[in-house]
Amino acid sequence: MSAMILRSVAETLPRFAYRFANEVVLHEGMAQVLTEAGIEFQREVVAGPKDRFDFLIAPGIVIEAKIKGSLSQALTQIARYAARPDVTAVVLVTTRFWGNAGAKVDQLHGKPVRIIKLTGASF
């Protein structure tokens, strides 16, 4: 079940163009896409003193969105998430140029990782 949901998320999110002046705007667009796809989620889930998931999808799939920062910074954060026993997979969604280059990371701590590069809206 988790693999099917992960595949659905990884296939659905990049089908659309997003506005991403800031992460709040990007999150709104992603939430709309996930809702319309029938994927249930929670937003801004506080999972611990250092961990706040942008989106959490049962059973333990975390989506982290990044419009700023480096690939190494993002990987450090999602590796921390992947090390958690309550996380089954991590999807890193980014607008950064490194989104395509980072696509070779497919596991962290033995858990599936998907890196998705989003495109911006034309107008």
Contacts in CASP RR format, 6 or more apart in sequence:
PFRMAT RR
TARGET T0000
AUTHOR 0000-0000-0000
METHOD contacts of the structure
MODEL  1
MSAMILRSVAETLPRFAYRFANEVVLHEGMAQVLTEAGIEFQREVVAGPK
DRFDFLIAPGIVIEAKIKGSLSQALTQIARYAARPDVTAVVLVTTRFWGN
AGAKVDQLHGKPVRIIKLTGASF
1 59 0 8 1.000
2 59 0 8 1.000
2 60 0 8 1.000
2 61 0 8 1.000
2 88 0 8 1.000
2 89 0 8 1.000
3 112 0 8 1.000
5 39 0 8 1.000
5 57 0 8 1.000
5 58 0 8 1.000
5 59 0 8 1.000
5 61 0 8 1.000
6 61 0 8 1.000
6 89 0 8 1.000
6 91 0 8 1.000
6 112 0 8 1.000
6 114 0 8 1.000
8 37 0 8 1.000
8 39 0 8 1.000
9 34 0 8 1.000
9 39 0 8 1.000
9 57 0 8 1.000
9 61 0 8 1.000
9 63 0 8 1.000
9 91 0 8 1.000
9 114 0 8 1.000
10 91 0 8 1.000
10 114 0 8 1.000
10 116 0 8 1.000
12 33 0 8 1.000
12 34 0 8 1.000
12 37 0 8 1.000
12 39 0 8 1.000
13 30 0 8 1.000
13 33 0 8 1.000
13 34 0 8 1.000
13 91 0 8 1.000
13 93 0 8 1.000
13 116 0 8 1.000
13 118 0 8 1.000
14 116 0 8 1.000
14 117 0 8 1.000
14 118 0 8 1.000
14 119 0 8 1.000
15 33 0 8 1.000
16 29 0 8 1.000
16 33 0 8 1.000
16 118 0 8 1.000
17 118 0 8 1.000
17 119 0 8 1.000
17 120 0 8 1.000
17 121 0 8 1.000
17 122 0 8 1.000
18 26 0 8 1.000
18 29 0 8 1.000
18 30 0 8 1.000
18 95 0 8 1.000
18 118 0 8 1.000
18 119 0 8 1.000
18 120 0 8 1.000
18 121 0 8 1.000
19 25 0 8 1.000
19 26 0 8 1.000
19 29 0 8 1.000
19 120 0 8 1.000
19 121 0 8 1.000
20 26 0 8 1.000
20 67 0 8 1.000
20 95 0 8 1.000
20 118 0 8 1.000
20 120 0 8 1.000
22 67 0 8 1.000
23 54 0 8 1.000
23 65 0 8 1.000
23 66 0 8 1.000
23 67 0 8 1.000
26 65 0 8 1.000
26 67 0 8 1.000
26 93 0 8 1.000
26 95 0 8 1.000
26 118 0 8 1.000
27 43 0 8 1.000
27 54 0 8 1.000
27 55 0 8 1.000
27 65 0 8 1.000
30 55 0 8 1.000
30 63 0 8 1.000
30 65 0 8 1.000
30 93 0 8 1.000
31 41 0 8 1.000
31 43 0 8 1.000
31 55 0 8 1.000
34 41 0 8 1.000
34 55 0 8 1.000
34 57 0 8 1.000
39 57 0 8 1.000
40 57 0 8 1.000
40 58 0 8 1.000
41 55 0 8 1.000
41 56 0 8 1.000
41 57 0 8 1.000
41 63 0 8 1.000
42 53 0 8 1.000
42 55 0 8 1.000
42 56 0 8 1.000
43 54 0 8 1.000
43 55 0 8 1.000
43 56 0 8 1.000
44 52 0 8 1.000
44 53 0 8 1.000
44 54 0 8 1.000
45 52 0 8 1.000
45 53 0 8 1.000
45 55 0 8 1.000
45 56 0 8 1.000
46 52 0 8 1.000
47 53 0 8 1.000
47 56 0 8 1.000
47 81 0 8 1.000
47 84 0 8 1.000
47 86 0 8 1.000
50 80 0 8 1.000
51 80 0 8 1.000
51 81 0 8 1.000
51 84 0 8 1.000
53 62 0 8 1.000
53 63 0 8 1.000
53 64 0 8 1.000
53 81 0 8 1.000
54 62 0 8 1.000
54 63 0 8 1.000
54 64 0 8 1.000
54 65 0 8 1.000
55 62 0 8 1.000
55 63 0 8 1.000
55 65 0 8 1.000
56 62 0 8 1.000
56 63 0 8 1.000
57 63 0 8 1.000
59 88 0 8 1.000
60 86 0 8 1.000
60 87 0 8 1.000
60 88 0 8 1.000
60 89 0 8 1.000
61 87 0 8 1.000
61 88 0 8 1.000
61 89 0 8 1.000
61 90 0 8 1.000
61 91 0 8 1.000
62 78 0 8 1.000
62 81 0 8 1.000
62 87 0 8 1.000
62 89 0 8 1.000
62 90 0 8 1.000
62 91 0 8 1.000
63 90 0 8 1.000
63 91 0 8 1.000
63 93 0 8 1.000
64 74 0 8 1.000
64 77 0 8 1.000
64 78 0 8 1.000
64 81 0 8 1.000
64 90 0 8 1.000
64 91 0 8 1.000
64 92 0 8 1.000
64 93 0 8 1.000
65 93 0 8 1.000
65 94 0 8 1.000
66 74 0 8 1.000
66 92 0 8 1.000
66 93 0 8 1.000
66 94 0 8 1.000
66 95 0 8 1.000
66 96 0 8 1.000
67 94 0 8 1.000
67 95 0 8 1.000
67 96 0 8 1.000
68 96 0 8 1.000
69 96 0 8 1.000
70 98 0 8 1.000
71 96 0 8 1.000
71 98 0 8 1.000
71 99 0 8 1.000
71 101 0 8 1.000
71 102 0 8 1.000
74 92 0 8 1.000
74 94 0 8 1.000
75 92 0 8 1.000
75 105 0 8 1.000
75 108 0 8 1.000
78 90 0 8 1.000
78 92 0 8 1.000
78 108 0 8 1.000
78 113 0 8 1.000
79 108 0 8 1.000
79 109 0 8 1.000
81 87 0 8 1.000
81 90 0 8 1.000
82 90 0 8 1.000
82 108 0 8 1.000
82 109 0 8 1.000
82 110 0 8 1.000
82 111 0 8 1.000
82 113 0 8 1.000
83 108 0 8 1.000
83 109 0 8 1.000
87 111 0 8 1.000
88 111 0 8 1.000
88 112 0 8 1.000
89 111 0 8 1.000
89 112 0 8 1.000
89 113 0 8 1.000
89 114 0 8 1.000
90 108 0 8 1.000
90 111 0 8 1.000
90 112 0 8 1.000
90 113 0 8 1.000
90 114 0 8 1.000
91 113 0 8 1.000
91 114 0 8 1.000
91 115 0 8 1.000
91 116 0 8 1.000
92 113 0 8 1.000
92 114 0 8 1.000
92 115 0 8 1.000
92 116 0 8 1.000
93 116 0 8 1.000
93 118 0 8 1.000
94 115 0 8 1.000
94 116 0 8 1.000
94 117 0 8 1.000
94 118 0 8 1.000
95 117 0 8 1.000
95 118 0 8 1.000
95 120 0 8 1.000
96 117 0 8 1.000
99 115 0 8 1.000
99 116 0 8 1.000
99 117 0 8 1.000
100 117 0 8 1.000
102 115 0 8 1.000
103 115 0 8 1.000
103 117 0 8 1.000
105 113 0 8 1.000
105 115 0 8 1.000
106 112 0 8 1.000
106 113 0 8 1.000
106 114 0 8 1.000
107 113 0 8 1.000
END
